[in-house]
Amino acid sequence: MVELFLRTMLGTAGYKLLELYVEHALPINIIIFGYLGLIYLGRRSYQSMKKALQEQLEKVINKSPFSKPETWFAKILQNHPIDWEKVSASTKIPFFSRDNYYWFGLKNEKSMIKHFSPKRIASWYAQKQDKANAADNNPASSQ
């Protein structure tokens, strides 16, 4: 009865895919969980590289970086060269995967410059500013 219900709901192609999955469930699940593990490691790598980059920027920046436009960060990145080797050395994992991104970037200078763009750096500080403003405006957090 259940098999008949599945066949009618999935159709012939869907049911064949289900049979294929049931037959090869172990290797398929290993591949899926392995990929998710790599994404997790890549995101940890990205977070440590992001932290190292922010530390370098905050050493250079004298003013508050909050609410600054993208062009301001582009000038900072051009005028004060970033030590990408130091950013890369913040993690031993040879790849990274930024948040909401389900692919990998290799940990070389070209891909790091691409992923750590002035626009993205400006968005980090804008998000920090928004969180700080929300905490200041929340009466429950001040008690």
DRENTORDREN-919836 format. One record per residue: residue in one letter; x, z, y of N, C-alpha, C in turn. Coordinates in Angstrom, 3 decimals, m for minus. Atoms other than C-alpha are relative to their C-alpha. Layout:
DRENTORDREN-919836
REC   r        n_x        n_z        n_y       ca_x       ca_z       ca_y        c_x        c_z        c_y
REC   A          X          Z          Y          X          Z          Y          X          Z          Y
...
END
This chain:
DRENTORDREN-919836
REC   r        n_x        n_z        n_y       ca_x       ca_z       ca_y        c_x        c_z        c_y
REC   M      0.821      0.000     m1.195      0.000      0.000      0.000      0.862      0.000      1.255
REC   V     m0.896     m0.067     m1.160      2.784      0.941      2.418      0.777     m1.297      0.139
REC   E     m0.750      1.248     m0.042      4.769     m2.147      1.480     m0.871     m1.133      0.534
REC   L      0.913      1.023     m0.486      1.766     m4.366      2.100     m0.229      0.158      1.505
REC   F      0.177     m0.276     m1.428      1.195     m2.708      5.480      1.229     m0.459      0.789
REC   L     m1.233      0.414     m0.677      4.876     m3.250      6.450      0.127     m1.516      0.046
REC   R     m0.085      1.470      0.021      4.775     m6.892      5.382     m0.926     m0.624      1.036
REC   T      0.935      0.591     m0.962      1.700     m7.582      7.497      0.405      0.324      1.436
REC   M     m0.374     m0.381     m1.363      3.011     m5.691     10.549      1.277     m0.703      0.449
REC   L     m1.282      0.588     m0.373      6.550     m7.096     10.485      0.039     m1.510     m0.165
REC   G     m0.065      1.429      0.284      5.818    m10.560      9.222      1.096     m0.254     m1.022
REC   T     m0.973      0.298      1.055      8.035    m12.352      6.739      1.432      0.164      0.490
REC   A     m1.367     m0.109     m0.515     11.134    m12.550      8.946      0.367      1.462      0.252
REC   G     m0.257     m1.413     m0.262     10.858     m8.923     10.044      0.187      0.792     m1.270
REC   Y     m0.121     m0.704      1.263     10.375     m7.743      6.509      1.320     m0.346     m0.687
REC   K     m1.298      0.397      0.577     13.440     m9.727      5.365      1.133      0.755      0.702
REC   L     m1.003     m0.770     m0.735     15.472     m8.030      8.133      0.003      1.460     m0.441
REC   L      0.093     m1.375      0.483     14.206     m4.639      6.995      0.641      0.132     m1.372
REC   E     m0.614     m0.026      1.322     15.220     m5.429      3.414      1.524     m0.104      0.107
REC   L     m1.431      0.153     m0.216     18.653     m6.548      4.618      0.603      1.307      0.506
REC   Y     m0.486     m1.275     m0.524     19.061     m3.318      6.581      0.032      1.071     m1.088
REC   V      0.055     m1.015      1.054     17.967     m1.138      3.661      1.109     m0.253     m1.023
REC   E     m1.016      0.345      0.980     20.358     m2.985      1.360      1.410      0.321      0.516
REC   H     m1.331     m0.201     m0.583     23.337     m2.644      3.749     m0.014      1.093      1.069
REC   A      0.164     m1.047     m1.014     22.417      0.545      5.630      1.306      0.721      0.316
REC   L     m1.224     m0.765     m0.230     25.740      2.347      5.180      0.986     m0.748      0.896
REC   P     m0.950      0.670     m0.898     28.059     m0.310      6.667     m0.583     m0.261      1.397
REC   I      0.627      0.234     m1.308     25.571     m1.099      9.443      0.036      1.282      0.825
REC   N     m0.014     m1.269     m0.732     25.281      2.585     10.397      1.418      0.420      0.383
REC   I     m1.391     m0.315     m0.337     29.072      3.037     10.255      0.434     m0.807      1.222
REC   I     m0.349      0.845     m1.156     29.501      0.130     12.673     m0.676      0.522      1.269
REC   I      0.738     m0.482     m1.174     26.818      1.484     15.023      0.588      1.314      0.499
REC   F     m0.548     m1.288     m0.421     28.178      5.042     15.054      1.448     m0.122      0.458
REC   G     m1.371      0.247     m0.474     31.748      3.770     15.373      0.011     m0.546      1.416
REC   Y      0.113      0.570     m1.343     30.764      1.717     18.405     m0.414      1.072      1.013
REC   L      0.419     m1.084     m0.897     28.971      4.702     19.949      1.136      0.996      0.228
REC   G     m1.165     m0.872     m0.160     32.053      6.826     19.313      1.025     m0.597      0.954
REC   L     m0.928      0.665     m0.920     34.229      4.260     21.085     m0.518      0.039      1.429
REC   I      0.587     m0.086     m1.342     31.823      4.211     24.034      0.206      1.408      0.552
REC   Y     m0.192     m1.387     m0.430     32.001      8.016     24.200      1.452      0.237      0.424
REC   L     m1.413     m0.156     m0.352     35.813      7.981     24.144      0.353     m0.783      1.269
REC   G     m0.245      0.807     m1.189     35.850      5.203     26.737     m0.538      0.656      1.259
REC   R      0.567     m0.687     m1.175     33.610      7.195     29.067      0.819      1.233      0.358
REC   R     m0.889     m1.139     m0.286     35.813     10.276     28.717      1.271     m0.489      0.685
REC   S     m1.188      0.585     m0.605     38.784      8.093     29.541     m0.280     m0.388      1.448
REC   Y      0.384      0.411     m1.356     36.975      6.680     32.584     m0.137      1.212      0.913
REC   Q      0.184     m1.190     m0.826     36.050     10.156     33.824      1.345      0.632      0.382
REC   S     m1.303     m0.576     m0.344     39.646     11.404     33.624      0.759     m0.909      0.962
REC   M     m0.639      0.920     m0.940     40.912      8.253     35.375     m0.657      0.108      1.372
REC   K      0.726     m0.162     m1.257     38.220      8.685     38.029      0.457      1.264      0.727
REC   K     m0.450     m1.263     m0.595     39.287     12.284     38.597      1.414     m0.140      0.567
REC   A     m1.378      0.202     m0.466     42.965     11.279     38.900      0.020     m0.867      1.259
REC   L      0.074      0.869     m1.184     42.069      8.527     41.383     m0.548      0.764      1.195
REC   Q      0.557     m0.788     m1.099     39.944     10.894     43.459      1.037      0.983      0.544
REC   E     m1.044     m0.921     m0.458     42.820     13.387     43.578      1.022     m0.729      0.861
REC   Q     m0.947      0.775     m0.802     45.163     10.668     44.837     m0.593     m0.363      1.351
REC   L      0.643      0.371     m1.260     42.666      9.536     47.461     m0.136      1.203      0.923
REC   E      0.202     m1.177     m0.834     41.981     13.062     48.674      1.310      0.529      0.572
REC   K     m1.292     m0.346     m0.585     45.723     13.631     49.191      0.274     m0.852      1.234
REC   V     m0.250      0.949     m1.088     45.810     10.581     51.480     m0.990      0.178      1.145
REC   I      1.081     m0.057     m0.987     42.500     11.128     53.286      0.044      1.338      0.726
REC   N      0.017     m1.226     m0.813     42.553     13.625     56.136     m1.419      0.390      0.374
REC   K      1.383     m0.239     m0.411     38.887     13.254     57.076     m0.884      0.152     m1.230
REC   S      0.968     m0.096      1.078     35.815     13.903     55.016     m0.413     m1.412     m0.438
REC   P      0.347      1.348      0.463     35.155     10.834     52.830     m1.499     m0.224     m0.176
REC   F      1.430      0.142      0.201     31.421     11.501     52.675     m0.603     m0.909      1.056
REC   S      0.761      0.904     m0.860     29.109      8.889     54.191      0.881     m1.039      0.692
REC   K     m0.859      1.047     m0.540     31.953      6.426     54.799     m0.402     m1.328     m0.627
REC   P      0.377      1.306      0.557     31.289      2.704     54.394      1.065     m0.529     m0.966
REC   E     m0.877      0.623      0.984     32.840      0.532     51.738      1.275     m0.541      0.652
REC   T     m1.172      0.574     m0.676     35.167     m1.121     54.278      1.042      1.069      0.305
REC   W     m0.924     m1.105     m0.274     36.670      2.264     55.125      0.843      0.297     m1.236
REC   F     m0.725     m0.235      1.239     37.591      2.814     51.482      0.918     m1.177     m0.335
REC   A     m0.852      1.168      0.239     38.940     m0.751     51.230      1.279      0.106      0.829
REC   K     m1.188     m0.174     m0.844     41.295     m0.029     54.159      0.909      1.084     m0.553
REC   I     m0.795     m1.088      0.576     42.412      3.239     52.565      0.762     m0.505     m1.224
REC   L     m0.651      0.504      1.207     43.159      1.470     49.284      1.099     m1.009      0.329
REC   Q     m1.017      0.978     m0.384     45.107     m1.292     51.066      1.182      0.669      0.701
REC   N     m1.058     m0.617     m0.799     47.067      0.931     53.462      0.808      1.028     m0.776
REC   H     m0.679     m1.009      0.804     47.958      3.602     50.920     m0.058     m0.436     m1.454
REC   P      0.048      0.514      1.378     48.896      1.999     47.619     m0.204      1.123     m1.017
REC   I      0.335     m0.954      1.054     47.507      3.806     44.608      1.017     m0.137     m1.125
REC   D     m0.892     m0.005      1.149     49.834      4.784     41.782     m0.862     m0.175     m1.254
REC   W      0.878      0.294      1.133     47.866      3.067     39.016      0.599      0.486     m1.308
REC   E     m0.634     m0.547      1.205     50.421      4.212     36.443     m0.388      1.462     m0.197
REC   K      0.389     m1.415      0.076     49.578      7.823     37.274     m1.469      0.128     m0.401
REC   V      1.418      0.004      0.371     45.847      7.066     37.047     m0.133     m0.348     m1.479
REC   S      0.041      0.411      1.405     46.429      5.334     33.719      0.525      1.099     m0.923
REC   A     m0.595     m1.052      0.830     48.539      8.221     32.438     m0.893      1.229     m0.129
REC   S      0.898     m1.154      0.084     45.665     10.657     32.979     m0.751      0.064     m1.326
REC   T      0.633      0.026      1.316     44.311      9.623     29.578      0.854     m0.823     m0.956
REC   K     m0.792      0.721      0.993     45.925      8.438     26.357     m0.793     m1.114     m0.676
REC   I      0.855      1.012      0.617     42.999      6.277     25.312      0.279     m1.341      0.688
REC   P     m0.414      1.266     m0.618     43.943      2.589     25.874     m1.132     m0.849      0.582
REC   F      1.130      0.731     m0.556     40.490      1.552     27.083     m0.898      0.971      0.728
REC   F      0.968     m0.851     m0.683     37.681      2.833     29.260     m1.328     m0.720      0.065
REC   S      1.349      0.529     m0.109     33.962      2.365     29.644     m0.718      0.822      1.052
REC   R      0.609     m0.760     m1.081     32.324      3.332     32.899     m1.455      0.336     m0.320
REC   D      1.379     m0.436      0.215     28.929      5.001     33.146     m0.954     m1.179      0.107
REC   N      1.026      1.051      0.053     25.913      2.783     32.371      0.600     m1.371     m0.295
REC   Y     m0.690      1.232      0.356     28.280      0.152     30.979      0.318      0.094     m1.480
REC   Y     m0.135     m0.103      1.445     28.287     m0.601     27.272      1.018     m0.982     m0.567
REC   W     m1.118      0.795      0.458     31.486     m2.584     27.005      1.268      0.687      0.450
REC   F     m1.266     m0.665     m0.273     35.151     m1.754     27.390      0.848     m0.803      0.971
REC   G     m1.037      0.624     m0.809     37.856     m2.469     29.904      1.329      0.520     m0.499
REC   L     m1.317     m0.457      0.410     41.479     m2.363     28.907      0.655      0.749      1.146
REC   K     m0.598     m0.863     m1.005     43.552      0.176     30.716      1.274     m0.660      0.548
REC   N     m1.121      0.602     m0.699     45.764     m2.143     32.754     m0.336     m0.051      1.490
REC   E      0.183     m0.097     m1.452     46.231     m2.380     36.501     m1.083     m0.948      0.514
REC   K      0.978      0.991     m0.468     44.131     m5.525     36.967     m1.439      0.457     m0.261
REC   S      1.370     m0.416      0.309     41.057     m4.164     35.187     m0.358      1.298      0.719
REC   M      0.295     m1.235     m0.726     41.388     m0.742     36.846     m0.327     m0.299      1.458
REC   I      0.295      0.378     m1.393     41.494     m2.341     40.305     m1.394     m0.609      0.084
REC   K      1.329      0.615      0.018     38.410     m4.364     39.374     m1.099      1.052     m0.123
REC   H      1.044     m0.997      0.241     36.438     m1.363     38.097     m0.025      1.111      1.037
REC   F     m0.050     m1.026     m1.047     37.599      1.101     40.759      0.017     m0.690      1.363
REC   S      0.112      0.752     m1.253     36.457     m1.063     43.655     m0.379      0.934      1.149
REC   P      0.405     m0.823     m1.151     35.927      0.264     47.196     m1.494      0.314      0.008
REC   K      1.452     m0.221      0.038     32.171     m0.142     46.714     m0.336      1.139     m0.962
REC   R      0.268     m1.038      0.984     32.196      2.044     43.607      0.519      1.356      0.485
REC   I     m0.547     m1.254     m0.515     34.425      4.676     45.230     m0.897      0.557      1.095
REC   A      0.920     m0.445     m1.051     32.117      4.808     48.256     m1.273      0.574     m0.614
REC   S      1.221     m0.515      0.644     29.155      5.307     45.908      0.240      1.374     m0.618
REC   W     m0.292     m1.328      0.543     30.908      8.295     44.271     m0.190      1.061      1.068
REC   Y      0.066     m0.997     m1.068     31.224     10.082     47.569     m1.396      0.072      0.607
REC   A      1.386     m0.034     m0.466     27.706      9.087     48.618     m0.843      0.859     m0.944
REC   Q      0.736     m0.816      0.968     26.375     10.650     45.406      0.345      1.474      0.160
REC   K     m0.388     m1.393     m0.221     28.384     13.820     46.052     m0.688      0.550      1.243
REC   Q      0.651     m0.421     m1.237     26.971     13.961     49.575     m1.478      0.252     m0.240
REC   D      1.416     m0.178      0.304     23.419     13.506     48.283     m0.239      1.278     m0.793
REC   K      0.144     m1.224      0.785     23.909     16.303     45.748      0.201      1.228      0.875
REC   A     m0.246     m1.133     m0.898     25.323     18.605     48.432     m1.184      0.210      0.938
REC   N      1.171     m0.105     m0.876     22.398     17.833     50.750     m1.198      0.553     m0.757
REC   A      1.125     m0.490      0.795     19.896     18.455     47.958      0.161      1.491     m0.281
REC   A     m0.228     m1.423      0.253     21.498     21.813     47.180     m0.229      0.822      1.266
REC   D      0.220     m0.713     m1.271     21.412     22.794     50.880     m1.483      0.101      0.338
REC   N      1.419      0.041     m0.348     17.752     21.830     51.205     m0.886      0.693     m1.026
REC   N      0.780     m0.627      1.053     16.630     23.545     47.997     m0.045      1.510      0.240
REC   P      0.072     m1.438     m0.293     15.346     27.060     48.873      0.237      0.854     m1.251
REC   A     m0.178     m0.784      1.221     15.493     28.173     45.222      1.477      0.248     m0.288
REC   S     m1.426     m0.169      0.292     19.262     27.676     45.052      0.667      0.955      0.979
REC   S     m0.626     m0.871     m0.991     19.952     29.771     48.166     m0.346      1.474     m0.221
REC   Q      0.374     m1.397      0.264     18.378     32.945     46.712      0.998      0.687     m0.856
END
